[in-house]
Amino acid sequence: MILVTGADGYIGWPLMLRLSRAFPEERIIGVDHFGRRRWVEEIGSVSAIPIAPMERRMKTAKEFGMCNLSFIEADLTNYQKVCQILKTFRPRVILHVAAQPAAPFSHLHAPLADLTQENNNRMCRNLLWGIKECGLEHSTHLIETTTTGVYGSPNFTIPEGFIHVETDSGSDTIPYPGMATSWYHMSKANDVNSLYLASRLWGLTITDLRTAIVFGTGTRETRLHPDLATRFDFDFYFGVVPNRFCAQMLAGHPITIYGKGEQKKPMIALEDAVQSLAKAAAYSPPKQKFQVFNQMTILASPKQLAEQVQRAGRKQGLQAEVVHIPNPRKENETHQMKMENGGFRKHFLPEEPVSLQEGIDRMVRDLLPYRPVFKQYEDRFL
């Protein structure tokens, strides 16, 4: 049995569908408390692509032969509920993708910074303790999607999780230190420490997939029917840069780049993110070990993204100006990030990944029918 947390989310829902087809003989159980829907509503925005209620999603999935899916509405910050789920189903794999995932949202005010860290860190701790207390230490593989944002912006190639350090008195290989730049990213740095600690203390088998910026409108499964669509956020708080740029162009506005926009960030297409997570569910990791992989395939700057969105728009007869505006964030606007991902590509994504231009072209095509939504909610991203 495979347990997916955050099963109603942008990544979690497509992952449920992919797992259903990849493991037809196994039961796939999703858990969510619909936080993302509430949070986006609270900041006055919507998903540009309409998303169906979970009951309808599940019904339609079954009509397409995905009959091994089940869903539980539950808040995983409730330890008793976590233990109840783990004792009942005893999953062989837990794919923990649930989180409050937005850095800008975590910076709105103190209560939301607190919500972000309490929500994210408590869920992680509850799962770790639940695995131990329910006697699943030697049978359950925990896979969590943390974030490449825990690394910060060092001036050297970022390794996959561990770094070799040499001093005058000796040398050692240690976990890469958390250098997060937001309350959200720090919550994931905290999770990394908890995962590493639990693996060392209790011998848990844990894989940390450090997820890059994920872009895209869907996957093979979500495109089968409108009821299977996943969400697409484009507002300032939950919409990642490629989404915001597409929204601006489709609403007839200039594409706005913060500052110089030359800093490179790691990215991955939604299709590749979901496929690699499904492969992780089939992966046979070293027992009682904590492993880290950088779940990324692309390094791109906001300036490059804007140019790609412009190019994709021209293919659809759309024109968009690119303008640079003062940067509201404290960041190195010319940092050229370098990041290793050899282990990730070897184990979880051996095939050729979706290219940036291919992914952006598909996004713009898919989003054309929703131009009225972007115009109606343009105050959410301008």
Secondary structure, DSSP 8 states (H G I E B T S, - for coil): -EEEESTTSTTHHHHHHHHHHH-TTS-EEEEE--HHHHHHHHTT---SS----HHHHHHHHHHTT-TTEEEEE--TT-HHHHHHHHHHH--SEEEE--S---HHHHTS-HHHHHHHHHHHHHHHHHHHHHHHHTT-TTT-EEEEE--GGGG---SS-B-SSEEEEEETTEEEEEE-----SSHHHHHHHHHHHHHHHHHHHH--EEEEEEE-EEE-S--TTGGG-GGG------STTT--HHHHHHHHHHTT--EEEETT----EEEEEHHHHHHHHHHHHH----TT-EEEEEE--EEE-HHHHHHHHHHHHHHTT----EEEE---S-S-TT----B--HHHHHHH--S----HHHHHHHHHHHHGGGHHHHHHTGGGT-
